[in-house]
Amino acid sequence: MKKTLTLIICISISIFSFGQKEVTLEDIWQNYKFYPSGVSGFKSMNNGEHYTTTENTENGIKINKNSFETGEVVETLLDSEDERLLSMGSYQFNLSEDKILIATNSESIYRYSSKAVYYIYNIKTKSIRNLIDKEVMYATFSPDGNNIAYVLENNLYIYNLNWNKTTAITTDGENNKIINGASDWVYEEEFALIRSFEWSGDSKTIAFYKFDESEVKEFSMDLFNGGLYPTQEVFKYPKAGEDNSLVSLHMYDINTKKTTDLKFEKDYEYFPRIKWFDDTNPQLVIYGMNRYQNELDFLVTNTDGSSILFFTETDKYYIDIHDNLRYLDIQKSFIWTSEKSGFNHIYLKDLDGNESQITKGAWEVTKFHGIDENNIIYFSSKESGSINDAMYKVDLNDRTFSRIPMTKTTGTNNVTFSKGMKYFMNSYSNHNTPPIYTLNRTSDGEIIKLLEENLDFNTRLKDYDLTEKEFFTIETEEGEDLNTWMMKPTDFDSKKKYPLYMFLYGGPGSQQVTDSWGWFNYFWYQHLNQLGYIVVCVDNRGTGGKGAEFKKMTYQELGRYETIDQINAAKYFGSLDYIDSERIGIQGWSYGGYMSSLAITKGADVFKMAIAVAPVTNWRYYDNIYTERYMRTPQENASGYDDNSPINHVDKLKGSYLLIHGGADDNVHVQNTMEMISALVNANKQFDLFIYPDKNHGIYGGNTRYHLYKKMTDFILNNL
């Protein structure tokens, strides 16, 4: 494996100067000294000329109305010290923007789902009232602002603001049996489908999901919480090869109060998305998908329940679900993004089935932002390099489709547009630059105003002795270039031998090697640098940013090629004069924990130490949508599951191994670690273990993160 420096070396101007302070775990995880500022509550208003932001005051909360043209506050819409609003989370306006629906005291359920107490704030009268005196889910204004739909105890309701009347759309909701208007666990986690109802543009109809979980097997977790007896959280969780919820789709007519059940000619395993055309077209586009997730039908459905097949997307591996479908009413056509060319690109499709490819090249479109009234498409892509992300535009009227960069600085840009797309807010960062928030004019991309430059934060960083990331590629034995970054101690001496700590995630389509701000882990790596370690991260085959074949080559063999790449990368680093080949460790979380467990077993002669946080240890234990997308079912692909599950390679373990898991992890169940423990004991292998009671997949809350990183740091110091 050789190192290639010529392709993507990043030459940066450091914002840091050498100082005297060292980065401590206390400063990272207790004092939070390394947390930059941002822009809170950014939301475009309907006229596209103003936006709102939120501001915490000494005793209350503000929602300010700002001008896109100047970036200045023109009006304060809410300025309240009402204790009911002090815990404000999300907020939304009605159509006339004279009322605000505010979520307070949000309580997380799973990774994305939550419930909250909602209040309706009248801007004109400055009055506040409850939506309902209970915690509900996903309260949402109808487009005309006359109604609010929400989910309570697995049923879907509508509250009419004009009549102060609540109507139950469904009544059959039941815990662990029937869910209406919200998603089951696996749809939420793997399709990112959270709110499972959608208002039509004319506000006359609600389309919604019903999940029948009756036949899905239950999983239970013990919760202790300081009580005399533990309690159990029991929920439906379909593991690989097991039964899913039976999902049905329905339309509720607001005026007639009748529900229409939608019927289809094919039996679909999944409906990952539903999407109304637009405000004037009361037709619903439904994504219908098979269990293998390699065939996706797009169905156009009328309010009477009748459907026609618009087009079908197929892939020899699998199809990633996204929200890039956009209907163009004037042209009677659709925008869609697809990997059919080998890279994710934008296509224009008409209702007759004709299509043309809008973007082309050996690079990926990462996000479709929209199309303006002049038929100009705005999108983000990796055209400037697989570790970067910038925005471009394409004029549909110009059939040459020349791309014009809108965000010019190398690094990572995250863009949010105004209504009508006349303006956008950009959050820019690179590996040494904390996020910079700017307000930009879309026509030329020029900055209107710096919203947050994090100058105070940068000034504080100058007091610390910080090193920079070096970006390069290393070449596999098969000739694939793997994106890599390295962080060396600031007093690096090429004549010395340094221990090497490798961090990874490595899962399908993911990227850890990007030219972007690294947040808290970046400072943990700085801490390890100061302790005398070189830190490295390698994006193995199967990760994202480099096309479909690079990403999907791991199909039906998760873990095989990824492990080969990480082992070979470690061997390459160990061959360098300044790396101690006898002191190479590896650590990862979730999929990364799965990978570090494979590395310390399959690569037992290479790695001295491994830490696995919340790891999958056998894909048979994980959910079916994720696992089967990449592996098919265990019944069909037993060898793919078994050959690359760490639990089946424990006999190879030689080095130091630390297992860490949250006892209330609803995602990667602690079962994975418990079964790994049993296998290690049966193989007579010594290891270290730490369980965080009542903590989920994120392992946080109170002093938990500091404790976790102190434990991992100490383990590295003692074993590497």
MARKOLVO-126113 format. One line per field, with one value per residue (C-alpha): x, y, z. Coordinates in nm, 2 decimals, m for minus. Layout:
<pts>
east: [X:...];
north: [Y:...];
up: [Z:...];
</pts>
This chain:
<pts>
east: [0.00:0.15:0.08:m0.03:0.02:m0.05:m0.42:m0.59:m0.34:m0.50:m0.28:m0.46:m0.38:m0.40:m0.62:m0.42:m0.09:0.12:0.03:0.09:m0.24:m0.31:m0.64:m0.79:m1.08:m1.24:m1.23:m1.39:m1.66:m1.72:m1.65:m1.74:m1.48:m1.46:m1.82:m1.85:m2.15:m2.42:m2.74:m3.05:m3.39:m3.32:m3.64:m3.74:m4.08:m4.33:m4.25:m3.89:m3.76:m3.75:m3.63:m3.67:m3.42:m3.45:m3.26:m3.24:m3.26:m3.18:m3.53:m3.71:m3.71:m3.73:m3.82:m3.69:m3.79:m3.48:m3.44:m3.26:m3.15:m2.96:m2.95:m3.08:m3.36:m3.67:m3.93:m3.95:m4.24:m4.22:m4.06:m4.18:m4.08:m4.37:m4.24:m4.44:m4.22:m3.88:m3.81:m3.90:m3.77:m3.90:m4.16:m4.36:m4.59:m4.93:m4.99:m5.07:m4.78:m4.98:m4.97:m4.67:m4.70:m4.43:m4.30:m4.19:m4.04:m3.96:m3.91:m3.71:m3.85:m3.60:m3.33:m3.55:m3.89:m4.01:m4.32:m4.38:m4.63:m4.74:m4.86:m5.02:m4.89:m5.09:m4.85:m5.12:m5.27:m4.96:m5.17:m5.07:m5.29:m5.24:m5.30:m5.39:m5.29:m5.09:m4.76:m4.83:m4.62:m4.56:m4.82:m4.84:m5.04:m5.24:m5.12:m5.41:m5.34:m5.70:m5.62:m5.34:m5.29:m5.11:m5.05:m5.16:m5.13:m5.09:m5.40:m5.42:m5.62:m5.71:m5.77:m5.96:m5.84:m6.16:m6.40:m6.18:m6.28:m6.08:m6.17:m6.02:m5.92:m5.83:m5.94:m5.77:m5.42:m5.27:m4.92:m4.71:m4.99:m5.13:m4.96:m5.14:m4.96:m4.62:m4.36:m4.26:m3.90:m3.74:m3.90:m3.79:m3.43:m3.36:m3.59:m3.57:m3.95:m4.07:m4.40:m4.61:m4.88:m4.89:m5.13:m5.24:m5.15:m5.52:m5.56:m5.85:m5.69:m5.44:m5.26:m5.13:m4.96:m5.10:m4.85:m4.98:m4.71:m4.91:m4.68:m4.35:m4.15:m4.08:m3.75:m3.72:m3.47:m3.42:m3.42:m3.30:m3.31:m3.23:m3.55:m3.59:m3.70:m3.61:m3.87:m3.88:m3.91:m4.08:m4.11:m4.14:m3.81:m3.79:m3.44:m3.28:m3.50:m3.80:m4.15:m4.21:m4.51:m4.80:m4.81:m5.11:m5.18:m5.49:m5.65:m5.88:m6.11:m6.14:m6.49:m6.66:m6.47:m6.43:m6.12:m6.01:m5.79:m5.53:m5.49:m5.21:m5.17:m4.84:m4.77:m4.50:m4.29:m4.21:m4.35:m4.04:m4.21:m4.53:m4.53:m4.81:m4.73:m4.79:m5.04:m5.26:m5.23:m5.42:m5.22:m5.00:m4.67:m4.60:m4.27:m4.34:m4.04:m3.96:m3.79:m3.46:m3.47:m3.35:m3.67:m3.86:m4.20:m4.33:m4.71:m4.93:m5.24:m5.57:m5.78:m6.03:m5.76:m5.68:m5.31:m5.10:m4.74:m4.53:m4.18:m3.96:m3.60:m3.40:m3.04:m2.84:m2.75:m2.98:m3.14:m3.09:m3.40:m3.39:m3.62:m3.50:m3.82:m3.96:m4.26:m4.23:m4.59:m4.51:m4.31:m4.52:m4.20:m4.00:m3.66:m3.50:m3.15:m3.02:m2.69:m2.77:m2.47:m2.24:m2.25:m2.55:m2.68:m2.98:m3.23:m3.53:m3.82:m4.15:m4.49:m4.45:m4.14:m3.88:m3.57:m3.25:m2.95:m2.88:m2.55:m2.27:m1.92:m1.72:m1.85:m2.16:m2.45:m2.50:m2.82:m3.08:m3.19:m3.46:m3.54:m3.63:m3.89:m3.62:m3.57:m3.23:m3.15:m2.94:m2.75:m2.46:m2.19:m1.84:m1.72:m1.42:m1.32:m1.47:m1.38:m1.54:m1.89:m2.00:m2.31:m2.36:m2.64:m2.76:m2.98:m3.24:m3.29:m2.93:m2.89:m2.51:m2.59:m2.27:m2.21:m2.14:m1.99:m2.19:m1.97:m1.62:m1.41:m1.27:m1.42:m1.78:m2.08:m2.43:m2.69:m3.04:m3.25:m3.52:m3.86:m3.83:m3.46:m3.35:m3.12:m2.95:m2.77:m2.44:m2.26:m1.90:m1.62:m1.30:m1.07:m0.92:m1.20:m1.51:m1.84:m1.88:m2.25:m2.31:m2.62:m2.58:m2.75:m2.83:m2.78:m2.41:m2.33:m2.20:m2.21:m2.47:m2.38:m2.16:m2.41:m2.16:m1.78:m1.68:m1.41:m1.42:m1.40:m1.10:m0.93:m0.97:m0.82:m0.50:m0.42:m0.39:m0.11:m0.31:m0.20:m0.35:m0.50:m0.30:m0.51:m0.39:m0.48:m0.33:m0.37:m0.50:m0.35:m0.63:m0.54:m0.82:m0.74:m0.86:m0.91:m0.71:m0.63:m0.35:m0.29:0.06:0.19:0.29:0.64:0.66:1.01:1.04:1.33:1.11:0.87:0.51:0.22:m0.07:m0.44:m0.68:m1.04:m1.30:m1.67:m1.65:m2.02:m2.20:m2.21:m2.05:m1.76:m1.53:m1.25:m1.40:m1.26:m1.50:m1.50:m1.45:m1.64:m1.56:m1.37:m1.13:m1.02:m1.00:m0.76:m0.56:m0.55:m0.42:m0.16:m0.04:m0.01:0.23:0.00:m0.04:m0.41:m0.53:m0.86:m0.91:m1.23:m1.23:m1.41:m1.79:m1.79:m1.93:m1.83:m1.66:m1.94:m2.18:m1.94:m1.69:m1.98:m2.17:m1.89:m1.94:m2.29:m2.38:m2.03:m2.04:m1.71:m1.50:m1.34:m1.36:m1.15:m0.90:m0.86:m0.81:m0.56:m0.36:m0.37:m0.23:0.04:0.13:0.15:0.35:0.61:0.67:0.99:0.81:0.53:0.59:0.44:0.41:0.18:m0.12:m0.47:m0.81:m1.15:m1.50:m1.86:m2.16:m2.06:m1.71:m1.73:m1.82:m1.52:m1.27:m1.39:m1.32:m0.98:m0.86:m0.97:m0.90:m0.61:m0.48:m0.12:m0.14:m0.35:m0.23:m0.55:m0.91:m1.21:m1.56:m1.84:m2.20:m2.08:m2.28:m2.12:m2.35:m2.57:m2.85:m2.91:m2.97:m3.28:m3.40:m3.43:m3.07:m2.92:m3.11:m3.05:m2.68:m2.69:m3.03:m3.18:m2.98:m3.18:m3.05:m2.70:m2.59:m2.22:m2.23:m2.36:m2.14:m1.81:m1.78:m1.94:m1.68:m1.86:m1.73:m1.37:m1.31:m1.06:m0.82:m0.80:m0.45:m0.45:m0.63:m1.00:m1.25:m1.62:m1.85:m2.23:m2.53:m2.77:m3.07:m2.95:m3.27:m3.07:m2.77:m2.90:m2.67:m2.75:m2.47:m2.22:m2.36:m2.34:m1.98:m1.90:m2.02:m1.82:m1.51:m1.55:m1.61:m1.29:m1.10:m1.02:m0.96:m1.11:m1.24:m1.60:m1.80:m2.18:m2.35:m2.69:m3.00:m2.80:m2.90:m2.69:m2.54:m2.42:m2.46:m2.63:m2.48:m2.12:m2.15:m1.95:m1.66:m1.65:m1.67:m1.38:m1.17:m1.22:m1.12:m0.82:m0.70:m0.74:m0.53:m0.26:m0.24:m0.26:m0.10];
north: [0.00:0.33:0.68:0.93:1.29:1.46:1.41:1.57:1.73:2.03:2.33:2.54:2.87:2.79:3.01:2.89:3.00:2.80:2.86:2.72:2.56:2.19:2.05:1.86:1.62:1.85:2.15:1.93:1.74:1.93:2.30:2.28:2.54:2.41:2.47:2.74:2.97:2.92:3.08:2.96:2.89:3.01:2.99:3.16:3.35:3.30:3.62:3.51:3.85:3.79:3.52:3.45:3.35:3.27:3.43:3.33:3.63:3.65:3.56:3.45:3.38:3.59:3.52:3.80:3.89:3.97:4.12:3.89:4.20:4.35:4.07:4.32:4.27:4.45:4.33:4.11:3.88:3.71:3.85:3.65:3.57:3.33:3.02:2.80:2.90:2.90:2.54:2.63:2.39:2.39:2.64:2.70:2.97:2.94:3.06:3.42:3.42:3.58:3.26:3.05:2.69:2.63:2.29:2.30:2.05:1.81:1.45:1.22:0.88:0.72:0.88:1.13:1.10:1.31:1.44:1.78:2.02:2.27:2.62:2.86:3.21:3.49:3.76:4.03:3.98:3.84:3.57:3.21:2.90:2.53:2.31:2.04:1.99:1.67:1.58:1.51:1.43:1.62:1.90:2.06:2.35:2.28:2.49:2.73:2.76:2.67:2.33:2.16:1.78:1.58:1.23:1.14:0.78:0.63:0.81:1.10:1.41:1.75:2.06:2.34:2.68:2.87:2.64:2.52:2.17:1.85:1.56:1.21:1.08:0.73:0.55:0.21:0.32:0.09:0.06:m0.21:m0.29:m0.01:0.33:0.60:0.91:0.82:0.57:0.24:0.21:0.07:0.32:0.60:0.48:0.35:0.56:0.88:0.88:1.05:1.22:0.98:1.21:1.48:1.77:1.82:2.16:2.27:2.16:1.94:1.60:1.43:1.13:0.91:0.58:0.30:0.06:m0.28:m0.41:m0.71:m0.97:m0.79:m0.95:m0.75:m0.64:m0.54:m0.34:m0.31:0.04:0.10:0.48:0.44:0.25:m0.05:m0.26:m0.21:m0.14:m0.28:m0.08:m0.31:m0.22:m0.38:m0.43:m0.64:m0.80:m0.93:m1.19:m1.12:m0.99:m0.62:m0.41:m0.44:m0.09:0.07:0.42:0.62:0.96:1.15:1.41:1.71:1.81:1.47:1.32:1.00:0.79:0.62:0.32:0.32:m0.01:m0.11:m0.39:m0.50:m0.60:m0.36:m0.44:m0.07:0.27:0.49:0.82:0.99:1.34:1.56:1.72:2.09:2.34:2.31:1.94:1.71:1.40:1.20:1.04:0.72:0.54:0.16:m0.07:m0.44:m0.60:m0.63:m0.25:m0.27:m0.19:0.14:0.22:0.58:0.58:0.88:0.85:1.05:1.14:0.86:0.61:0.52:0.49:0.47:0.37:0.67:0.51:0.25:0.28:m0.04:m0.12:m0.44:m0.37:m0.14:0.21:0.48:0.67:1.05:1.35:1.48:1.42:1.76:1.82:2.10:2.21:2.43:2.17:1.88:1.70:1.57:1.63:1.31:1.21:0.86:0.66:0.48:0.64:0.52:0.85:1.03:1.28:1.49:1.38:1.55:1.31:1.39:1.23:1.02:0.85:1.05:1.16:1.36:1.37:1.72:1.67:1.44:1.35:1.13:1.31:1.30:1.53:1.54:1.74:1.89:2.22:2.33:2.51:2.88:3.06:3.10:2.73:2.74:2.43:2.46:2.17:2.07:1.83:1.69:1.81:1.99:1.67:1.38:1.53:1.87:1.99:2.31:2.45:2.49:2.60:2.47:2.67:2.43:2.67:2.63:2.28:2.29:2.28:2.46:2.45:2.78:2.75:2.94:2.86:2.92:2.83:2.48:2.28:2.20:2.42:2.36:2.57:2.68:2.87:3.13:3.08:3.16:3.09:3.46:3.42:3.15:3.11:2.92:2.74:2.70:2.51:2.32:2.11:2.40:2.66:2.64:2.71:3.06:3.15:3.40:3.54:3.53:3.66:3.37:3.56:3.60:3.41:3.72:3.76:4.01:3.98:3.77:3.63:3.45:3.44:3.28:3.53:3.50:3.12:3.15:3.39:3.14:2.86:3.07:2.99:2.62:2.43:2.27:2.07:2.05:1.76:1.64:1.50:1.25:0.92:0.57:0.31:m0.04:m0.35:m0.34:0.01:0.20:0.53:0.57:0.91:0.96:1.23:1.23:1.44:1.45:1.60:1.97:1.88:1.59:1.45:1.23:1.05:0.92:0.62:0.71:0.49:0.51:0.55:0.48:0.61:0.48:0.44:0.28:0.20:0.21:0.56:0.73:0.97:1.05:1.20:1.53:1.88:2.00:2.10:1.80:1.92:1.76:1.46:1.69:1.82:1.47:1.39:1.70:1.57:1.23:1.42:1.60:1.27:1.15:0.97:1.01:0.99:0.86:0.81:0.61:0.58:0.22:0.08:0.09:0.45:0.75:1.03:0.82:0.67:0.38:0.10:0.21:0.23:m0.08:m0.33:m0.45:m0.58:m0.91:m0.91:m0.62:m0.61:m0.81:m0.55:m0.28:m0.49:m0.57:m0.20:m0.11:m0.39:m0.30:0.07:m0.02:m0.22:0.07:0.31:0.06:0.06:0.44:0.53:0.74:0.49:0.21:m0.09:m0.28:0.00:0.04:0.07:0.12:0.25:0.30:0.35:0.16:0.04:0.16:m0.06:m0.35:m0.26:m0.22:m0.56:m0.72:m0.55:m0.67:m1.03:m1.07:m0.84:m0.97:m0.96:m0.60:m0.43:m0.42:m0.26:m0.20:m0.01:m0.10:0.14:0.01:m0.24:m0.47:m0.81:m1.02:m0.87:m1.12:m0.90:m0.58:m0.44:m0.58:m0.26:m0.16:m0.51:m0.66:m0.35:m0.45:m0.82:m0.96:m1.20:m1.44:m1.72:m1.63:m1.52:m1.71:m1.70:m1.32:m1.28:m1.54:m1.49:m1.13:m1.11:m1.04:m1.29:m1.57:m1.46:m1.42:m1.71:m1.49:m1.22:m1.14:m0.77:m0.56:m0.52:m0.29:m0.33:m0.03:m0.02:0.17:m0.05:0.11:0.12:0.08:0.09:m0.15:m0.36:m0.44:m0.80:m0.76:m0.70:m0.97:m1.23:m1.11:m1.15:m1.51:m1.59:m1.44:m1.63:m1.95:m1.89:m1.81:m1.46:m1.18:m0.84:m0.53:m0.42:m0.12:m0.08:0.26:0.19:0.35:0.51:0.48:0.45:0.80:0.74:1.09:1.29:1.45:1.35:1.05:1.18:1.30:0.96:0.77:0.96:0.95:0.57:0.54:0.77:0.58:0.25:0.39:0.51:0.18:m0.05:0.14];
up: [0.00:m0.11:0.00:m0.26:m0.17:m0.50:m0.53:m0.23:0.00:0.17:0.22:0.48:0.65:1.01:1.23:1.53:1.68:1.92:2.28:2.62:2.71:2.67:2.57:2.87:2.88:3.14:2.90:2.63:2.82:3.14:3.07:2.70:2.61:2.25:2.15:1.87:1.83:1.56:1.43:1.62:1.48:1.12:0.92:0.60:0.60:0.32:0.13:0.09:0.19:0.57:0.80:1.17:1.43:1.80:2.09:2.45:2.68:3.05:3.15:2.84:2.47:2.15:1.79:1.57:1.21:1.00:0.65:0.40:0.21:0.51:0.77:1.03:1.28:1.16:1.42:1.73:1.68:2.02:2.34:2.63:2.98:3.01:3.20:2.96:2.67:2.84:2.71:2.36:2.10:1.74:1.61:1.30:1.15:1.00:0.65:0.74:0.98:1.26:1.48:1.60:1.70:1.96:2.10:2.46:2.70:2.43:2.54:2.32:2.23:2.00:1.78:1.60:1.75:2.04:2.21:2.34:2.49:2.22:2.26:2.00:2.02:1.86:1.74:1.72:2.06:2.23:2.38:2.45:2.46:2.49:2.18:2.43:2.79:2.71:2.53:2.17:1.86:1.53:1.57:1.22:1.07:0.76:0.47:0.50:0.88:0.99:1.13:1.33:1.30:1.57:1.71:2.06:2.20:1.85:1.70:1.46:1.55:1.39:1.59:1.42:1.53:1.41:1.60:1.88:1.79:1.79:1.56:1.59:1.25:1.39:1.71:1.69:1.80:2.06:2.21:2.05:1.81:1.59:1.51:1.31:1.18:1.34:1.23:1.39:1.52:1.20:0.96:1.19:1.22:0.86:0.64:0.85:0.83:1.15:1.10:0.90:0.78:0.51:0.45:0.09:m0.06:m0.06:0.31:0.22:0.27:0.50:0.38:0.66:0.75:0.96:1.11:1.23:1.46:1.59:1.43:1.50:1.78:2.09:2.24:2.60:2.80:3.18:3.31:3.66:3.73:4.09:4.18:4.40:4.11:3.75:3.49:3.14:2.82:2.56:2.20:1.86:1.68:1.36:1.33:1.02:0.85:1.08:1.01:0.96:1.05:0.80:0.66:0.49:0.35:0.39:0.29:0.52:0.37:0.60:0.48:0.45:0.74:0.54:0.52:0.19:0.20:m0.07:m0.27:m0.50:m0.76:m0.61:m0.26:m0.14:0.16:0.23:0.16:0.25:0.14:0.05:m0.11:m0.25:m0.58:m0.49:m0.37:m0.68:m0.76:m0.51:m0.62:m0.39:m0.50:m0.32:m0.30:m0.31:m0.25:m0.23:0.06:m0.11:m0.15:m0.51:m0.69:m0.62:m0.78:m0.80:m0.79:m0.86:m0.65:m0.66:m0.36:m0.46:m0.40:m0.76:m0.86:m1.17:m1.20:m1.30:m1.32:m1.16:m1.04:m1.01:m0.90:m0.90:m0.53:m0.34:m0.36:m0.10:m0.01:m0.04:m0.07:m0.41:m0.60:m0.72:m0.95:m1.20:m1.27:m1.57:m1.75:m1.63:m1.53:m1.23:m1.09:m0.95:m0.85:m0.92:m0.91:m1.24:m1.41:m1.14:m0.95:m0.80:m1.05:m1.13:m1.40:m1.56:m1.62:m1.80:m1.75:m2.06:m1.92:m2.11:m1.92:m1.96:m1.74:m1.60:m1.42:m1.54:m1.42:m1.19:m0.88:m0.67:m0.62:m0.24:m0.22:m0.45:m0.30:m0.55:m0.87:m0.89:m1.11:m1.38:m1.41:m1.24:m1.04:m0.72:m0.58:m0.37:m0.49:m0.45:m0.79:m0.63:m0.45:m0.26:0.08:m0.01:m0.05:m0.24:m0.41:m0.78:m1.02:m1.35:m1.59:m1.74:m2.03:m2.13:m2.26:m2.21:m1.84:m1.73:m1.36:m1.18:m0.83:m0.57:m0.26:m0.36:m0.06:m0.04:0.25:0.35:0.29:0.43:0.26:0.36:0.10:0.14:0.00:m0.37:m0.35:m0.38:m0.08:0.12:0.45:0.43:0.71:0.60:0.78:0.70:0.91:1.10:1.06:1.29:1.12:0.97:0.90:0.62:0.45:0.07:m0.24:m0.48:m0.80:m0.76:m0.44:m0.27:0.10:0.23:0.60:0.83:1.07:1.29:1.24:1.57:1.62:2.00:1.97:1.73:1.97:2.26:2.04:1.99:2.36:2.28:2.12:1.83:1.54:1.19:1.00:0.70:0.41:0.17:0.00:0.04:m0.22:m0.17:m0.32:m0.57:m0.67:m0.49:m0.33:0.03:0.17:0.49:0.75:1.00:1.31:1.46:1.78:1.74:1.85:1.60:1.54:1.24:1.41:1.69:1.69:1.78:1.88:1.63:1.73:1.44:1.45:1.21:1.13:0.79:0.73:0.39:0.23:0.54:0.54:0.83:0.61:0.51:0.50:0.77:1.14:1.37:1.68:2.01:1.88:1.70:2.04:2.19:1.91:2.00:2.35:2.23:2.02:2.33:2.50:2.23:1.99:1.61:1.52:1.18:1.01:0.68:0.49:0.36:0.06:0.12:0.23:0.04:m0.18:m0.45:m0.65:m0.64:m0.71:m0.44:m0.20:m0.29:m0.35:0.01:m0.08:0.09:0.26:0.51:0.70:0.47:0.24:0.51:0.75:0.48:0.41:0.77:0.84:0.53:0.62:0.96:0.80:0.57:0.86:1.06:0.78:0.82:1.00:1.26:1.35:1.61:1.43:1.77:1.91:1.67:1.82:1.67:1.80:1.67:1.77:1.64:1.29:1.39:1.70:1.47:1.26:1.55:1.68:1.35:1.33:1.67:1.58:1.21:1.24:1.57:1.45:1.35:1.62:1.98:2.12:2.02:2.18:2.06:2.16:2.11:1.85:1.63:1.69:1.47:1.20:1.29:1.60:1.40:1.24:0.91:0.69:0.74:0.75:0.46:0.24:0.24:0.32:0.22:0.48:0.70:0.55:0.21:0.29:0.60:0.51:0.45:0.81:0.98:0.80:0.90:1.24:1.52:1.75:1.52:1.53:1.91:1.91:1.71:1.98:2.11:2.21:2.46:2.40:2.56:2.51:2.60:2.57:2.69:2.88:2.73:2.37:2.16:1.84:1.87:2.16:2.45:2.35:2.09:2.37:2.60:2.33:2.25:2.62:2.62:2.31:2.45:2.78:2.60:2.40:2.73:2.61:2.86:2.79:2.95:2.98:3.08:3.07:3.12:3.28:3.13:2.85:2.49:2.17:2.22:2.58:2.71:2.98:3.30:3.35:3.12:2.82:3.03:3.21:2.88:2.72:3.04:3.04:2.67:2.71:3.02:2.83:2.54:2.78:2.96:2.66:2.37];
</pts>
